[in-house]
Amino acid sequence: MKIAELIYQPEGRRLEFKESIPIVADLARTIVAFANDSGGDLYIGIRNEPRELTGVHEDILFKLEEQISNIINDQCYPIIVPNISFQSVDDKHFIHIHIYRGSNLPYYIKSKGISGGTYIRVGSSNRLANAEIIAELERQKRNISFDSELLFDQLVEHLNIATFKTQYCDKSGEKWHDSILRKLDLIKEFQGTWLPTNALALFSDGDLRKRFFPYAKIECARFKGISSEEFIDQKTIDVNIAFQAEEAYEFVLRHINKGASVKGVYTSSHWEYPIKAIREALRNAVVHRDYSLSGKDIKVAIYDDMVEITSPGLLLPSIDFNELDARQSDIRNKIIAPVFKKMGVIDQWGNGLKLIADELKGYPQIDFKWFEKGLQFQLQFIKKNNKQKKKKFKLQPELEVVFQPELQPEIQPSWQPELQPELKPELQPELQSKVQPELQPEFQPELQPELQPELQPELQQDWQPELQTELQSKVQPELQPELQPELQQDWQPELQTELQSKVQPEVQTELQREVQTELQSKVQPELQPELQPELQIKIQPDIQLYLLQEPQPKFKIKQQQEFKPVLQPELQSGLKSELLPESLINLVLKALNENLLTSKEISEKLGQKEISGQLRKVIRKLHGDGLVEQSIPEKPNHPYQKHKLTQLGLQFLKNGNKK
């Protein structure tokens, strides 16, 4: 894949991007996780959020290669041999580290041992493996499966396999005899005694199967609407695994629609979903699920717009669901799968995925999606014509939350009577569809129907500038005629700037005055009178930027009352984050007060998985205000570059923490 295409791929199970070389522990975890799973590619010199090819300085490429090789050799065990190469695009260099799937599983970090240092890849993150996963990795090393392991202290006579015998003979056409269990490896000899395997227990009925495998079942549900809040019907399929797929399939057919069309004198029926593909997905869920994972069962969920099937266990490393037509075949359960083949459920030729692909071609109105969520694999069959309805249904309540009754009287009179007549009727729905989704993500968490008092100061700073920009850019009284058709077709980003410049100054002034009056009336009445002028002076545009970067869940009144003007004049004009003692700024300064840290180390101290864009902005701002400086200023791109507090930063931190 070309780097131009690669840079737009999301991070995932086999792909990770780093702007600079990670700290030793992070790099070791990623390498170990790739080796334990299906391998992977790590690129250094490409920022993940936002995605950008930042590059690595050419002078340090070979030094970084040696450093990476030493970390992998010193930290990881058994030995992992990476493939490290240098690549460049537009004179920007980056490092590509390819890790192959290991054969000497499990791989772990030496210093932590197997139990505390074995990591696996789950989505785009590295997860510490528990005892069950470590045991599965060891089975993979020995090329055995969980279903082939013996149930010790249990005899074959203890299992009730009467219904399995009947089903097997009926589907396979064979006459039952005791040697069948041995031929299928459902029983194995151990110290002169024939013992049942986990597979035979799963094919049995009775209390023993439920005691050893309580989650070897399928939970089926038909929900009302497009959410899982209300059941219409549900069923637990707790029979032996030979019957589970068929019963789940019958449940699905009972809750999806079947239509009919007439062509000439003939009537043909047609299901609303590709039922052959769903049946194959249910078979695969039973045959290929990971039975070693306790606490997880198969789930079949039916909504108005979708059928969803979730099965425990990730995809096997050799299977790629993006290539459904490729006749891929691999087996997790080496005993169960041949039994189902004998019974005619699967063919082990990889035709199952191709069958799904072929069936979907006859259903252009159905979207097929698959996901790996946690340690589970999920398939979705989604109706395309329900997407718009679903989006509209979800967004409308959120719009009502954003524009609360308390705010509507102040906002609407500012622009509706004068400007709304200028808008063509067909443009008004377009405005609503544009304003509505753009306001949701930022303001939905902060606004509640009651507009609680402690949120008002934050509300004042958080949504006022954004809302003004939205209203000014969307509602224009003087729209030029030549812009109207293009505006109605699509709100292109390049038009928004031009439209904003055409808003009448008096409309902007009136709108700003109305909104500011409303917001000031919401400020906490408990604030002491002598603090009001000081508070207004201190909330300058630059401090608003800080507050927007780190919104606080509650505005602490007591700490506001105790605030005193103790900062030097040069600090008061640029940094007022003492109003929010636990803001991201203070947290970064406190972290740097303890030690010199890299950006990655700061993010870890703050409990972040990756360096967020918000944290990057704060660090750049602190450098710009002279509170933080680089440990090696003469070499800004040095791989060991760290951040440290200046004397000004120490003074700010000290004064900001005074009671």
Residue pairs with C-beta under 8 A, 6 or more apart in sequence:
1 9
3 53
3 87
3 89
4 89
6 43
7 46
7 51
7 53
8 51
9 15
10 124
11 17
11 48
11 124
12 123
12 124
13 37
13 38
13 40
13 121
13 122
13 123
13 124
13 314
13 372
14 34
14 37
14 38
14 39
14 40
14 41
14 121
15 40
15 41
15 124
16 30
16 40
16 41
16 42
16 43
16 48
16 124
17 42
17 43
17 46
17 47
17 48
17 51
18 42
18 43
18 44
18 45
18 46
18 48
19 44
19 45
19 46
19 47
19 48
19 54
19 611
20 44
20 45
20 56
20 600
20 639
21 27
21 44
21 64
21 67
21 68
21 639
22 30
22 600
23 598
23 600
23 601
24 71
24 75
25 109
26 600
27 68
27 71
27 72
27 75
28 71
28 72
28 75
28 76
28 109
29 109
29 119
29 126
30 40
30 42
30 126
31 42
31 72
31 75
31 76
31 80
31 82
31 97
31 99
32 76
32 80
32 107
32 108
32 109
32 117
32 118
32 119
32 126
33 40
33 119
33 120
33 121
33 126
33 127
34 40
34 42
34 99
34 101
34 121
35 76
35 80
35 99
35 100
35 101
35 102
35 107
36 102
36 105
36 106
36 107
36 118
36 119
36 120
36 121
36 129
36 137
37 101
37 120
37 121
37 317
38 101
38 121
38 317
38 318
39 98
39 99
39 100
39 101
39 317
40 98
40 99
40 121
41 96
41 97
41 98
41 99
42 96
42 97
42 99
43 94
43 95
43 96
43 97
44 56
44 64
44 68
44 94
44 95
44 97
45 53
45 54
45 55
45 56
45 92
45 93
45 94
45 95
46 52
46 53
46 54
46 94
47 53
47 54
48 610
49 610
49 611
49 612
49 613
50 613
53 89
53 90
53 92
53 94
54 92
55 88
55 92
55 93
55 94
56 64
56 93
56 94
56 95
57 93
57 637
58 93
60 637
60 639
61 86
61 93
61 95
63 639
64 95
64 639
65 84
65 86
65 95
67 639
68 82
68 84
68 95
68 97
69 82
69 84
72 80
72 82
73 79
74 110
75 109
75 110
75 111
76 107
76 108
76 109
76 110
77 107
77 108
77 109
77 110
78 102
78 104
78 107
80 99
80 102
80 107
81 100
82 97
82 98
82 99
83 97
83 98
83 99
83 100
84 95
84 96
84 97
84 98
85 95
85 96
85 98
86 93
86 94
86 95
86 96
87 93
87 94
87 95
87 96
88 94
101 317
103 141
104 141
105 137
105 138
105 140
105 141
106 114
106 118
106 129
106 134
106 137
106 138
106 141
107 118
108 114
108 117
108 118
108 119
109 117
109 119
110 117
111 117
114 134
115 131
115 134
116 128
118 128
118 129
118 133
118 134
118 137
119 126
119 127
119 128
119 129
120 126
120 127
120 129
120 133
120 137
121 127
122 314
122 372
122 374
122 375
123 372
123 373
123 374
125 609
129 137
132 292
132 293
132 294
133 375
135 292
136 146
136 290
136 292
139 145
139 146
139 149
144 334
145 331
145 332
145 333
145 334
145 335
146 198
146 290
146 291
146 292
146 333
147 197
147 198
147 199
147 202
147 291
147 333
147 334
147 335
147 336
148 185
148 197
148 198
148 199
148 334
148 335
149 197
149 198
150 188
150 190
150 195
150 196
150 197
150 198
151 195
151 196
151 197
151 198
151 200
151 201
151 212
152 190
152 195
154 195
154 196
154 201
154 208
155 193
155 195
155 196
156 181
156 187
156 194
156 195
156 196
156 200
158 196
158 208
159 196
159 200
159 201
159 204
159 206
159 208
159 209
160 204
160 205
160 206
160 208
161 200
161 203
161 204
161 205
162 205
163 205
163 239
163 240
163 242
163 243
164 203
164 204
164 205
164 240
164 242
165 176
167 242
167 243
167 343
168 174
168 176
168 180
168 242
168 339
168 342
168 343
169 175
169 176
171 342
171 343
171 344
171 345
172 342
172 343
172 344
174 180
174 342
181 187
181 200
182 194
184 335
184 338
184 339
184 342
185 197
185 199
185 335
186 196
186 197
186 199
186 200
186 203
186 335
186 339
187 194
187 195
187 196
187 197
187 200
188 194
188 195
188 197
189 195
197 335
198 212
198 213
198 291
198 335
199 333
199 335
199 336
199 339
201 208
201 209
201 212
201 213
202 209
202 213
202 216
202 240
202 241
202 291
202 336
203 240
203 241
203 242
203 339
204 240
205 239
205 240
209 216
209 240
210 238
213 291
215 294
215 295
215 296
215 297
215 312
216 241
216 291
216 297
217 236
217 237
217 238
217 244
217 297
217 298
218 236
218 237
218 244
218 247
218 248
218 285
218 286
218 297
218 298
218 299
218 300
219 234
219 235
219 236
219 237
219 297
219 298
219 299
219 300
220 234
220 235
220 236
220 237
220 248
220 251
220 252
220 299
220 300
220 301
220 302
221 228
221 231
221 233
221 234
221 235
221 299
221 300
221 301
221 302
222 231
222 232
222 233
222 234
222 255
222 302
223 229
223 230
223 231
223 232
223 301
223 302
223 303
224 230
224 231
224 232
224 304
225 303
225 304
226 303
226 304
226 305
226 306
226 386
226 390
226 393
227 303
228 301
228 303
232 255
233 254
233 255
235 251
237 243
237 244
237 247
237 248
237 251
239 247
241 286
241 336
242 343
244 286
244 298
245 279
245 282
245 283
245 285
245 286
245 345
248 282
248 298
248 300
249 278
249 279
249 282
251 300
252 273
252 275
252 278
252 282
252 300
252 302
252 307
253 275
255 302
256 271
256 272
256 273
256 275
256 302
256 307
257 271
257 272
258 269
258 270
258 271
258 272
259 269
259 270
259 271
259 272
260 267
260 268
260 269
260 270
261 267
261 268
261 270
262 268
272 383
273 307
273 363
273 366
273 381
274 356
274 359
274 360
274 362
274 363
274 366
274 381
276 355
276 359
277 355
277 356
277 359
277 360
277 368
277 381
278 307
278 309
278 381
280 352
280 355
280 356
280 359
281 309
281 356
281 379
282 300
282 309
283 340
283 345
283 346
283 352
284 311
284 346
284 352
285 298
285 309
285 311
286 298
287 333
287 336
287 337
287 340
287 345
287 346
288 311
288 313
288 316
288 331
288 332
288 333
288 337
289 298
289 311
289 312
289 313
289 332
290 296
290 312
290 313
290 314
290 332
290 375
291 312
291 333
293 312
293 313
293 375
296 312
296 375
296 376
297 312
298 309
298 310
298 311
298 312
299 308
299 309
299 310
300 307
300 308
300 309
300 310
301 307
301 308
301 309
301 310
302 308
304 386
305 382
305 383
305 386
305 387
305 389
305 390
306 380
306 381
306 382
306 383
306 386
307 380
307 381
308 378
308 379
308 380
308 381
309 378
309 379
310 373
310 376
310 377
310 378
310 379
311 376
311 377
311 378
312 375
312 376
313 332
313 375
313 376
313 377
314 372
314 375
314 376
314 377
315 321
315 372
315 377
316 330
316 332
318 328
318 330
319 328
319 330
320 326
320 328
321 353
321 370
324 353
324 354
324 356
324 357
325 353
325 354
325 357
326 350
326 353
326 354
327 349
327 350
327 351
327 353
327 354
328 350
328 353
329 348
329 349
329 350
331 337
331 348
337 346
337 348
338 348
340 346
341 347
341 348
346 352
356 368
360 366
360 368
365 383
365 384
365 385
366 381
366 382
366 383
366 384
367 380
367 381
367 382
367 383
367 384
368 379
368 380
368 381
368 382
369 379
369 380
369 382
370 377
370 378
370 379
370 380
371 377
371 378
371 380
372 378
395 436
395 437
395 440
398 436
398 440
398 444
399 432
399 436
399 439
399 440
401 444
401 447
401 448
401 449
402 439
402 440
402 443
402 444
402 447
403 411
404 447
404 449
404 451
406 451
406 518
407 518
410 514
410 515
410 517
410 518
411 467
411 471
411 514
411 515
411 518
413 514
414 471
414 507
414 510
414 511
414 514
414 515
415 471
415 475
415 507
415 511
418 477
418 507
419 475
419 476
419 477
419 507
420 428
420 475
422 476
422 477
422 478
422 479
423 431
423 475
424 484
424 488
426 488
427 484
427 487
427 488
430 488
430 491
431 474
431 475
434 474
434 491
435 470
435 471
435 474
438 470
439 466
439 467
439 470
442 462
442 463
442 466
443 462
443 463
443 466
446 455
446 458
446 459
446 462
446 463
446 551
447 455
447 459
447 463
448 455
451 459
451 522
453 522
453 524
453 525
454 524
454 554
454 555
454 557
455 554
455 555
456 519
456 522
456 523
456 524
456 555
457 523
457 524
457 555
458 547
458 551
458 552
458 555
459 519
459 522
460 519
460 520
460 522
460 523
461 539
461 544
461 547
461 548
462 547
462 548
462 551
464 515
464 516
464 519
465 544
467 515
468 508
468 511
468 512
468 515
469 500
471 511
472 500
472 503
472 507
472 508
472 511
473 496
473 499
473 500
473 503
474 499
475 503
476 499
476 502
476 503
477 503
477 504
477 507
478 502
478 503
478 504
479 487
479 499
479 502
480 502
483 495
483 498
483 499
486 492
486 495
487 495
487 499
523 532
524 555
524 557
524 560
526 557
526 561
527 535
527 557
527 560
527 561
528 561
531 560
531 561
531 563
534 563
534 565
535 560
535 579
538 572
538 576
538 579
539 547
539 576
540 573
540 576
542 573
542 574
542 575
542 576
543 574
543 575
543 576
543 577
543 579
545 621
546 575
546 576
546 577
546 580
546 583
546 585
546 618
546 621
547 577
547 579
547 580
547 583
549 583
549 584
549 585
549 614
549 617
549 618
550 577
550 580
550 583
550 584
550 585
550 614
550 618
552 580
552 582
552 583
555 580
556 581
559 581
560 579
562 659
563 578
563 579
564 658
565 572
566 655
566 658
567 575
567 578
567 652
567 655
567 656
568 651
571 648
571 651
571 652
571 655
574 625
575 585
575 625
575 627
575 652
577 583
577 585
577 586
577 656
578 586
578 655
578 656
580 586
581 656
581 657
584 606
584 614
584 615
584 618
585 618
585 621
585 622
586 653
586 656
587 606
588 602
588 606
588 615
588 618
588 619
588 622
588 628
589 622
589 627
589 628
589 645
589 649
589 652
589 653
590 653
591 597
591 602
591 605
591 606
592 602
592 628
592 643
592 644
592 645
592 649
593 645
593 650
593 653
596 631
596 642
596 643
596 644
597 605
597 642
597 643
598 641
598 642
598 643
599 611
599 615
599 616
599 619
599 643
600 611
601 642
602 611
602 615
602 619
602 643
603 609
603 610
603 611
603 612
603 615
606 615
608 615
619 628
619 643
622 628
622 649
623 629
623 630
623 643
625 648
626 646
626 648
626 649
627 645
627 646
627 648
627 649
627 652
628 643
628 644
628 645
628 646
628 649
629 643
629 644
629 646
630 636
630 641
630 642
630 643
630 644
631 640
631 641
631 642
631 643
631 644
632 638
632 640
632 641
632 642
635 641
645 653
